Amino acid sequence: MTATTPAVAPATGGAQGTVRRLIVYGLLFVLVVITATGVAGLLGRLLDAGTPLARGGAADLALWLAFALIGGPLAALLWWAVWRRLADEAERSSLAWGLYLAGMYTVSLIVATSALLAAATAAVAGRWLSAELATGLTWAAVWAWHRWMSRHPLRRPVRLLTVPCVIASAYGLVLLVSGSIGALGTILDEALAGAVAPALAGAPWWRAALEALITAAAGGLVWWWHWFRDGTRGFRTGFASVALVVVGVLGGAAVMLAGIGVALWVGLRLAFDRGEALGPILAPLGSALAAAAVGALVWTYHRRIVAARSNGVRQAAGLVMSGLGLAAAATGIGVIVNATLGALVSPLVAADTRSLLLGGIAALVVGAPVWWLHWRPTAHLPPEEITYQGRRVYLIAVFGISAVVALIALLVVGFRIFEFVLDATTGASLIDRVRAPLGLLVATVLVFAYHFAVWRRDRALIATQGLAPARRISRVVLVAADAAPELVRAIESATGASVTVWRREAVGGPPAMPGSVPDAAALAAAFDGVTARRVLVLAGPGDRLEVVPLAE
């Protein structure tokens, strides 16, 4: 017999409670920003030993004092009132509390690292930036405070708990990649420049490399702290999966392909376009090689993580790679058409468009294989891949966007033609006027035509063969007496869906054992035959586990 128990919803109190929370947490966010700004300004004055405390403008000092001495106590009082309310389960389950912590955690981390990096890189050049150092220290304290609240065992948010870690991991990875490319690119550029011509007088090259290394070290620390120490690597929520695919797979591949494309373009110029001196031609090669190497490492690492995720995540990663290769190949086709038409205008212009033509060839050579390998246009696809919703959304998005771009390019071509007919005294030929938008038009029309045809073919196959769109569990709502982290991870592993936990009040009956989590076979049997996109899972009392499919 199943006991009926009152479940605690994620948020209670109706519209009045929702509005109250939004106002309170919004006001607390503003007060914390005001207080941190004032404290940072005052601390900057104290750190600047060469400047008297009140010098530099009485208005600034008065503003910082007002922010710190008025905003600070108000923020403390409001925070104390909020903190006492968070003993209630409904307050901790509110979306506003999770949004506030996620927003302030992210803002304080970004401001602190940016300011501290500015102070550190300035110190390399022998400059003392007290304001940046004070800002970094103040916002680092704000970040530590909010990190403590997000880890509090009794008052941490129930919703959006993993969002700050995911955003921080992505931010740290961006800093790590940009700093690594800057440092390695500077070293390679110096090596190539030294091989071509002697170094000119100026700032030492190692300074830029050291500044980039500092950025990479700071980003690596932020990324490692959240990715490994906080366990972001193992998160399987929808937001974490999107960040993994977009930042790790798509971002890393974009950096890698951009570096390979520029390096190939330089090689083509060395072989077929030696109109300039060797130095300007080789100028972008060092950064391109660094981007290709760093991007390849990032893409390979995240690709291995994606390989262990659900089928939906793997298919999404393949689609974004296909889109990236398609964009590079289409850009190459458009540039090739543009350069070819430019060469037809006059033989004198051919030398100017040769570099453009080689750039288009490089983009096409880099993008086309990537698109072919991930899209597999000649492969026989199984029914589950044809009916995959992500594939259909991808096709509609690609031919929809290409249609809009083609329409804009067509309007520009028409405008240029009418402009030439009405006023032919400007000296530019008709081909020279329309070659850039015409190249874009040709590329987007090809993309639109192909993907629209594939979309229609898939629809016809689904209709004629009676293929039903594949239905997968995308969200699981787990109702349990406690947070049940082991059970959450087991459900995520069994279904690949994001799991939301609703904690219910304790009731009479046999208590659940702390480590009593069903094994993989039991979970697979519980979800066997369930095709609903949303599923409710009732855990307890005891070892009871009930799966309830929810209607759309």
C-alpha positions as CSV (number, residue, x, y, z in Angstrom):
1,M,0.0,0.0,0.0
2,T,1.4,3.4,-1.0
3,A,1.1,6.2,1.5
4,T,0.1,9.6,0.3
5,T,2.5,12.2,1.6
6,P,2.6,16.0,1.1
7,A,5.5,16.8,-1.2
8,V,7.3,20.1,-0.8
9,A,7.2,21.9,-4.1
10,P,10.2,23.9,-5.4
11,A,8.6,27.1,-4.3
12,T,5.5,28.0,-2.4
13,G,3.6,31.1,-1.5
14,G,2.0,31.9,-4.8
15,A,2.5,35.0,-6.8
16,Q,2.9,37.2,-3.7
17,G,5.9,35.1,-2.5
18,T,7.5,35.1,-5.9
19,V,7.2,38.9,-6.3
20,R,8.6,39.4,-2.7
21,R,11.6,37.1,-3.4
22,L,12.4,38.8,-6.7
23,I,12.3,42.3,-5.1
24,V,14.3,41.2,-2.0
25,Y,17.0,39.3,-3.9
26,G,17.2,42.0,-6.6
27,L,17.7,44.7,-3.9
28,L,20.3,42.5,-2.1
29,F,22.2,42.1,-5.4
30,V,22.2,45.9,-5.9
31,L,23.3,46.6,-2.3
32,V,26.1,44.1,-2.4
33,V,27.4,45.7,-5.7
34,I,27.2,49.2,-4.1
35,T,29.0,48.1,-0.9
36,A,31.7,46.3,-2.8
37,T,32.3,49.3,-5.0
38,G,32.6,51.6,-2.0
39,V,34.9,49.3,-0.1
40,A,37.1,48.8,-3.2
41,G,37.4,52.5,-3.7
42,L,38.4,53.1,-0.1
43,L,40.9,50.2,-0.1
44,G,42.4,51.5,-3.3
45,R,43.1,54.8,-1.5
46,L,44.8,53.0,1.4
47,L,46.9,50.8,-0.9
48,D,48.2,53.8,-2.8
49,A,51.0,54.7,-0.5
50,G,52.2,57.7,-2.6
51,T,48.8,59.5,-2.4
52,P,47.3,61.1,0.6
53,L,44.0,59.5,1.7
54,A,41.8,62.5,0.8
55,R,43.6,63.5,-2.4
56,G,42.3,62.8,-5.8
57,G,38.9,64.3,-5.5
58,A,36.6,64.9,-2.5
59,A,33.6,63.8,-4.6
60,D,35.1,60.4,-5.2
61,L,35.9,59.9,-1.6
62,A,32.5,61.0,-0.5
63,L,30.9,58.6,-3.0
64,W,32.9,55.7,-1.8
65,L,32.2,56.5,1.9
66,A,28.5,56.7,1.2
67,F,28.5,53.4,-0.7
68,A,30.5,51.7,2.1
69,L,29.0,53.2,5.2
70,I,25.4,53.4,4.1
71,G,25.1,50.6,1.6
72,G,27.1,48.2,3.8
73,P,24.9,48.2,6.8
74,L,21.7,48.0,4.7
75,A,23.1,45.1,2.8
76,A,24.1,43.4,6.1
77,L,20.6,43.9,7.6
78,L,18.8,42.6,4.4
79,W,21.2,39.6,4.2
80,W,20.6,38.7,7.8
81,A,16.8,38.8,7.2
82,V,17.1,36.7,4.1
83,W,19.5,34.2,5.8
84,R,17.1,33.6,8.7
85,R,14.3,33.0,6.2
86,L,16.3,30.4,4.4
87,A,15.8,27.9,7.2
88,D,12.4,27.3,5.5
89,E,12.5,24.7,2.8
90,A,10.3,26.8,0.5
91,E,12.7,29.7,0.6
92,R,15.7,27.4,-0.3
93,S,13.7,25.9,-3.1
94,S,12.8,29.3,-4.7
95,L,14.1,30.1,-8.1
96,A,15.0,33.6,-6.9
97,W,17.5,32.3,-4.3
98,G,19.3,30.1,-6.9
99,L,19.3,33.0,-9.5
100,Y,20.8,35.4,-6.9
101,L,23.6,33.1,-5.9
102,A,24.4,32.1,-9.5
103,G,24.4,35.7,-10.7
104,M,26.5,37.1,-7.8
105,Y,28.9,34.2,-7.8
106,T,29.5,34.7,-11.5
107,V,29.8,38.5,-11.4
108,S,32.1,38.5,-8.4
109,L,34.4,35.8,-9.9
110,I,34.7,37.6,-13.2
111,V,35.3,41.0,-11.7
112,A,37.8,39.7,-9.2
113,T,39.9,37.7,-11.7
114,S,39.8,40.5,-14.3
115,A,41.0,43.1,-11.8
116,L,43.7,40.9,-10.3
117,L,44.9,40.0,-13.7
118,A,45.1,43.6,-14.7
119,A,47.1,44.4,-11.5
120,A,49.4,41.4,-12.1
121,T,50.1,42.1,-15.7
122,A,50.8,45.7,-14.9
123,A,53.3,44.7,-12.2
124,V,55.2,42.8,-14.9
125,A,55.6,46.1,-16.8
126,G,56.7,47.8,-13.5
127,R,53.4,49.7,-12.9
128,W,51.4,49.7,-9.7
129,L,47.6,49.7,-10.1
130,S,46.2,50.1,-6.6
131,A,42.6,50.5,-7.8
132,E,42.6,47.2,-9.7
133,L,44.3,45.4,-6.8
134,A,41.7,46.8,-4.3
135,T,38.9,45.9,-6.7
136,G,40.2,42.3,-7.1
137,L,40.6,41.7,-3.4
138,T,37.2,43.1,-2.5
139,W,35.3,41.1,-5.1
140,A,37.4,38.0,-4.2
141,A,36.0,38.4,-0.7
142,V,32.5,38.7,-2.1
143,W,33.1,35.6,-4.2
144,A,34.3,33.6,-1.2
145,W,31.3,34.7,0.8
146,H,28.8,33.6,-1.8
147,R,30.7,30.3,-2.3
148,W,30.4,29.6,1.4
149,M,26.6,30.3,1.2
150,S,26.3,28.0,-1.9
151,R,28.0,25.2,0.0
152,H,26.1,25.7,3.3
153,P,24.6,22.3,4.3
154,L,21.3,23.8,5.6
155,R,20.7,27.0,3.5
156,R,22.2,26.3,0.1
157,P,19.7,26.6,-2.8
158,V,17.9,23.6,-4.1
159,R,17.5,24.9,-7.6
160,L,20.3,26.0,-10.0
161,L,22.9,24.7,-7.5
162,T,25.3,23.6,-10.3
163,V,24.9,26.6,-12.6
164,P,27.6,28.8,-10.9
165,C,30.2,25.9,-11.2
166,V,29.3,25.3,-14.9
167,I,29.7,29.0,-15.8
168,A,32.9,29.4,-13.7
169,S,34.4,26.3,-15.4
170,A,33.6,27.8,-18.9
171,Y,35.0,31.2,-17.9
172,G,38.2,29.6,-16.5
173,L,38.6,27.5,-19.7
174,V,38.3,30.6,-21.9
175,L,41.0,32.4,-19.9
176,L,43.2,29.3,-20.0
177,V,42.8,29.0,-23.8
178,S,43.3,32.6,-24.5
179,G,46.4,32.9,-22.2
180,S,47.9,29.7,-23.6
181,I,47.5,30.9,-27.2
182,G,48.9,34.3,-26.3
183,A,52.0,32.8,-24.6
184,L,52.7,30.1,-27.2
185,G,51.9,32.5,-30.1
186,T,54.3,35.1,-28.8
187,I,57.1,32.6,-28.5
188,L,56.5,31.2,-32.0
189,D,56.2,34.7,-33.5
190,E,59.5,35.7,-31.9
191,A,61.2,32.6,-33.2
192,L,59.9,33.1,-36.7
193,A,60.7,36.9,-36.6
194,G,64.2,36.1,-35.4
195,A,64.7,33.7,-38.3
196,V,63.6,36.3,-40.8
197,A,65.0,39.6,-39.5
198,P,66.8,40.9,-36.4
199,A,64.6,42.1,-33.6
200,L,63.9,45.8,-33.4
201,A,64.3,47.9,-30.3
202,G,61.2,48.1,-28.1
203,A,59.5,46.3,-25.2
204,P,61.1,42.8,-24.6
205,W,59.1,40.0,-26.2
206,W,59.1,37.9,-23.0
207,R,57.0,40.5,-21.3
208,A,54.0,39.8,-23.5
209,A,54.5,36.0,-23.1
210,L,54.7,36.4,-19.3
211,E,51.5,38.4,-19.1
212,A,49.8,35.7,-21.2
213,L,51.1,33.0,-19.0
214,I,49.7,34.8,-15.9
215,T,46.3,34.9,-17.6
216,A,46.6,31.2,-18.5
217,A,47.6,30.3,-14.9
218,A,44.7,32.2,-13.4
219,G,42.2,30.7,-15.9
220,G,43.7,27.2,-15.3
221,L,43.2,27.6,-11.6
222,V,39.6,28.7,-11.9
223,W,38.9,25.9,-14.4
224,W,40.6,23.2,-12.3
225,W,39.0,24.3,-9.1
226,H,35.4,24.1,-10.5
227,W,36.0,21.3,-13.0
228,F,37.7,18.8,-10.8
229,R,37.4,19.9,-7.2
230,D,33.7,20.9,-7.4
231,G,32.9,18.0,-9.7
232,T,31.6,19.9,-12.7
233,R,33.1,17.3,-15.0
234,G,30.5,14.8,-13.7
235,F,27.4,17.1,-13.9
236,R,24.8,15.7,-16.3
237,T,22.2,18.4,-16.1
238,G,20.8,20.0,-19.3
239,F,22.7,23.2,-18.7
240,A,26.0,21.4,-18.1
241,S,25.6,19.3,-21.2
242,V,24.9,22.4,-23.3
243,A,28.0,24.1,-21.9
244,L,30.1,21.0,-22.5
245,V,29.0,20.8,-26.2
246,V,29.1,24.6,-26.9
247,V,32.2,25.6,-25.0
248,G,34.3,22.5,-24.9
249,V,33.5,20.8,-28.3
250,L,32.4,23.7,-30.5
251,G,34.6,26.3,-28.9
252,G,37.7,24.1,-29.0
253,A,37.0,23.0,-32.6
254,A,36.5,26.6,-33.7
255,V,39.8,27.7,-32.3
256,M,41.5,24.7,-33.8
257,L,40.0,25.1,-37.3
258,A,40.7,28.8,-37.3
259,G,44.4,28.2,-36.5
260,I,44.7,25.5,-39.1
261,G,42.9,27.7,-41.7
262,V,45.2,30.7,-41.1
263,A,48.3,28.4,-41.1
264,L,47.2,26.9,-44.4
265,W,46.5,30.4,-45.8
266,V,50.1,31.4,-44.9
267,G,51.5,28.3,-46.6
268,L,49.5,29.0,-49.7
269,R,50.7,32.6,-49.8
270,L,54.3,31.4,-49.4
271,A,53.8,29.1,-52.4
272,F,51.7,31.2,-54.8
273,D,51.6,34.9,-53.5
274,R,55.1,36.2,-52.7
275,G,54.2,39.8,-53.6
276,E,55.0,41.0,-50.1
277,A,58.1,40.6,-48.0
278,L,58.5,37.4,-46.0
279,G,58.0,39.1,-42.6
280,P,54.4,40.3,-43.2
281,I,53.4,37.0,-44.7
282,L,54.7,35.0,-41.7
283,A,53.3,37.5,-39.1
284,P,50.1,35.5,-38.3
285,L,51.7,32.1,-38.4
286,G,52.9,31.9,-34.8
287,S,49.5,32.7,-33.3
288,A,47.8,30.4,-35.8
289,L,50.0,27.4,-34.9
290,A,49.4,28.1,-31.2
291,A,45.6,28.3,-31.7
292,A,45.6,25.1,-33.7
293,A,47.6,23.2,-31.0
294,V,45.7,24.6,-28.0
295,G,42.3,24.2,-29.7
296,A,43.1,20.6,-30.7
297,L,43.9,19.8,-27.0
298,V,40.7,21.3,-25.8
299,W,38.6,19.7,-28.5
300,T,40.1,16.3,-28.0
301,Y,39.7,16.4,-24.2
302,H,36.0,17.3,-24.3
303,R,35.3,15.0,-27.2
304,R,36.4,12.1,-25.0
305,I,34.1,13.3,-22.2
306,V,31.2,13.6,-24.7
307,A,31.8,10.0,-25.9
308,A,30.9,8.7,-22.4
309,R,27.7,10.8,-22.2
310,S,24.2,10.0,-23.4
311,N,23.3,9.4,-27.1
312,G,21.6,12.9,-27.2
313,V,24.7,14.7,-26.1
314,R,26.9,12.7,-28.6
315,Q,24.5,13.6,-31.4
316,A,24.4,17.2,-30.4
317,A,28.2,17.3,-30.5
318,G,28.2,15.8,-34.0
319,L,25.7,18.4,-35.2
320,V,27.6,21.4,-33.9
321,M,30.8,20.1,-35.5
322,S,28.8,19.6,-38.8
323,G,27.5,23.2,-38.5
324,L,31.0,24.5,-37.8
325,G,32.5,22.8,-40.9
326,L,29.5,23.9,-43.0
327,A,30.1,27.5,-42.0
328,A,33.8,27.4,-42.8
329,A,33.1,25.7,-46.2
330,A,30.4,28.1,-47.1
331,T,32.6,31.0,-46.2
332,G,35.3,29.6,-48.4
333,I,32.9,29.2,-51.4
334,G,31.7,32.8,-51.0
335,V,35.2,34.2,-50.8
336,I,36.3,32.2,-53.8
337,V,33.5,33.5,-55.9
338,N,34.3,37.0,-54.7
339,A,38.0,36.8,-55.5
340,T,37.3,35.1,-58.9
341,L,34.9,37.9,-59.9
342,G,37.4,40.5,-58.7
343,A,40.1,39.0,-60.9
344,L,37.8,39.2,-63.9
345,V,37.4,42.9,-63.6
346,S,40.9,43.7,-64.7
347,P,44.2,41.9,-64.8
348,L,45.7,44.7,-62.6
349,V,43.3,43.7,-59.8
350,A,44.2,40.0,-60.0
351,A,47.3,40.4,-57.8
352,D,45.2,42.2,-55.1
353,T,42.6,39.4,-55.0
354,R,45.1,36.5,-55.0
355,S,45.5,36.6,-51.2
356,L,41.7,36.7,-50.9
357,L,41.3,33.7,-53.2
358,L,43.9,31.7,-51.2
359,G,42.1,32.5,-48.0
360,G,38.8,31.2,-49.5
361,I,40.6,28.0,-50.6
362,A,42.0,27.5,-47.2
363,A,38.6,27.9,-45.5
364,L,37.0,25.5,-48.0
365,V,39.8,22.9,-47.5
366,V,39.5,23.1,-43.7
367,G,35.7,23.2,-43.4
368,A,34.6,20.7,-46.1
369,P,36.3,17.6,-44.5
370,V,34.9,18.4,-41.1
371,W,31.4,18.8,-42.5
372,W,31.7,15.6,-44.5
373,L,33.0,13.5,-41.6
374,H,30.3,14.6,-39.1
375,W,27.3,14.9,-41.4
376,R,28.1,11.8,-43.6
377,P,25.9,12.8,-46.6
378,T,26.4,9.5,-48.4
379,A,25.9,7.2,-45.4
380,H,22.7,5.2,-44.9
381,L,21.2,6.5,-41.7
382,P,19.2,4.3,-39.2
383,P,15.6,5.3,-38.5
384,E,16.4,6.5,-35.0
385,E,18.9,9.1,-36.4
386,I,16.5,10.3,-39.1
387,T,13.7,10.8,-36.5
388,Y,16.1,12.4,-34.0
389,Q,14.6,15.8,-33.0
390,G,18.0,17.5,-32.9
391,R,18.7,16.6,-36.5
392,R,15.4,18.1,-37.6
393,V,15.9,21.3,-35.6
394,Y,19.4,21.5,-37.1
395,L,18.1,21.2,-40.6
396,I,15.4,23.8,-40.1
397,A,17.8,26.2,-38.4
398,V,20.5,25.9,-41.2
399,F,18.2,26.4,-44.2
400,G,16.2,29.0,-42.3
401,I,19.3,31.1,-41.4
402,S,20.8,30.6,-44.9
403,A,17.5,31.8,-46.5
404,V,17.5,35.0,-44.4
405,V,21.2,35.6,-45.3
406,A,20.5,34.9,-49.0
407,L,17.6,37.3,-49.0
408,I,19.8,40.1,-47.5
409,A,22.5,39.4,-50.0
410,L,20.0,39.5,-52.8
411,L,18.8,42.8,-51.7
412,V,22.3,44.2,-51.5
413,V,23.0,42.8,-55.1
414,G,19.9,44.5,-56.3
415,F,20.8,47.8,-54.6
416,R,24.3,47.7,-56.2
417,I,22.8,47.0,-59.7
418,F,20.3,49.9,-59.4
419,E,23.0,52.1,-58.0
420,F,25.2,51.4,-61.0
421,V,22.4,52.0,-63.5
422,L,21.3,55.3,-61.9
423,D,24.8,56.6,-61.2
424,A,27.7,55.0,-63.2
425,T,30.1,57.9,-62.7
426,T,31.7,56.6,-59.5
427,G,34.3,54.6,-61.5
428,A,33.7,51.2,-60.0
429,S,32.5,48.5,-62.4
430,L,29.3,46.5,-61.9
431,I,31.1,43.3,-61.1
432,D,33.3,45.0,-58.6
433,R,30.2,46.4,-56.9
434,V,28.3,43.1,-56.6
435,R,31.1,40.5,-56.2
436,A,31.1,40.5,-52.4
437,P,27.3,40.1,-51.9
438,L,27.1,37.8,-54.9
439,G,29.6,35.4,-53.4
440,L,27.6,35.4,-50.2
441,L,24.4,34.8,-52.1
442,V,25.9,31.8,-54.1
443,A,27.2,30.2,-50.9
444,T,23.9,30.6,-48.9
445,V,21.7,29.4,-51.8
446,L,23.8,26.2,-52.1
447,V,23.5,25.7,-48.3
448,F,19.7,26.4,-48.4
449,A,19.0,24.1,-51.3
450,Y,20.9,21.1,-50.0
451,H,19.5,21.2,-46.4
452,F,16.0,22.0,-47.5
453,A,16.1,18.9,-49.8
454,V,17.5,16.8,-47.0
455,W,14.7,18.0,-44.7
456,R,12.0,17.2,-47.2
457,R,13.5,13.8,-47.8
458,D,13.5,13.0,-44.1
459,R,9.9,14.1,-43.8
460,A,9.0,11.9,-46.8
461,L,10.7,8.8,-45.2
462,I,9.0,9.4,-41.9
463,A,5.6,9.7,-43.6
464,T,6.0,6.7,-46.0
465,Q,7.7,4.3,-43.7
466,G,5.7,5.2,-40.6
467,L,8.7,6.1,-38.6
468,A,7.8,7.6,-35.2
469,P,10.0,10.3,-33.8
470,A,12.3,8.9,-31.2
471,R,11.1,9.8,-27.7
472,R,13.6,10.0,-24.9
473,I,13.4,10.9,-21.3
474,S,14.7,14.4,-21.0
475,R,13.7,15.4,-17.4
476,V,13.2,13.4,-14.3
477,V,11.6,14.8,-11.1
478,L,12.8,12.8,-8.1
479,V,10.7,13.0,-4.9
480,A,12.7,11.8,-2.0
481,A,13.1,12.4,1.7
482,D,16.6,13.8,1.3
483,A,18.8,15.1,-1.5
484,A,19.8,11.5,-2.4
485,P,22.9,12.4,-4.4
486,E,23.8,8.8,-5.1
487,L,20.3,8.1,-6.5
488,V,20.4,11.2,-8.6
489,R,23.7,10.1,-10.2
490,A,22.3,6.6,-10.8
491,I,19.2,8.0,-12.5
492,E,21.3,10.3,-14.6
493,S,23.5,7.5,-15.7
494,A,20.6,5.2,-16.5
495,T,18.5,7.8,-18.5
496,G,20.9,10.5,-19.5
497,A,18.2,13.0,-18.4
498,S,18.5,16.0,-16.1
499,V,17.2,15.3,-12.6
500,T,15.4,17.7,-10.3
501,V,15.0,16.8,-6.7
502,W,11.9,17.6,-4.7
503,R,12.3,16.9,-1.0
504,R,9.2,15.8,0.9
505,E,8.4,15.8,4.5
506,A,9.4,12.8,6.7
507,V,6.6,10.3,7.3
508,G,6.1,7.2,9.3
509,G,7.4,3.9,8.0
510,P,10.7,2.2,7.6
511,P,13.5,4.7,7.0
512,A,15.6,4.5,3.9
513,M,19.1,3.3,4.3
514,P,21.7,6.0,3.6
515,G,23.4,3.9,1.0
516,S,20.5,2.0,-0.4
517,V,20.6,2.9,-4.1
518,P,19.2,0.5,-6.7
519,D,21.9,-1.0,-9.0
520,A,22.0,-0.3,-12.7
521,A,20.0,-3.3,-13.6
522,A,17.2,-2.4,-11.2
523,L,17.1,1.2,-12.5
524,A,17.1,0.0,-16.1
525,A,14.2,-2.3,-15.3
526,A,12.3,0.5,-13.6
527,F,12.6,2.8,-16.7
528,D,12.1,0.0,-19.2
529,G,9.4,0.8,-21.7
530,V,9.0,4.5,-20.5
531,T,9.0,6.8,-23.5
532,A,7.6,10.0,-21.9
533,R,9.8,13.0,-22.0
534,R,9.1,13.9,-18.4
535,V,9.1,11.3,-15.6
536,L,8.2,11.5,-11.9
537,V,10.2,9.1,-9.6
538,L,8.9,8.5,-6.1
539,A,11.7,7.1,-3.8
540,G,10.8,5.7,-0.4
541,P,9.8,5.0,2.2
542,G,12.4,2.2,2.5
543,D,13.7,0.8,-0.8
544,R,10.5,1.7,-2.7
545,L,11.0,3.2,-6.2
546,E,8.0,4.1,-8.4
547,V,8.4,5.6,-11.9
548,V,5.4,7.6,-13.2
549,P,5.4,8.8,-16.8
550,L,4.0,12.3,-17.1
551,A,1.7,13.5,-20.0
552,E,2.9,16.4,-22.2
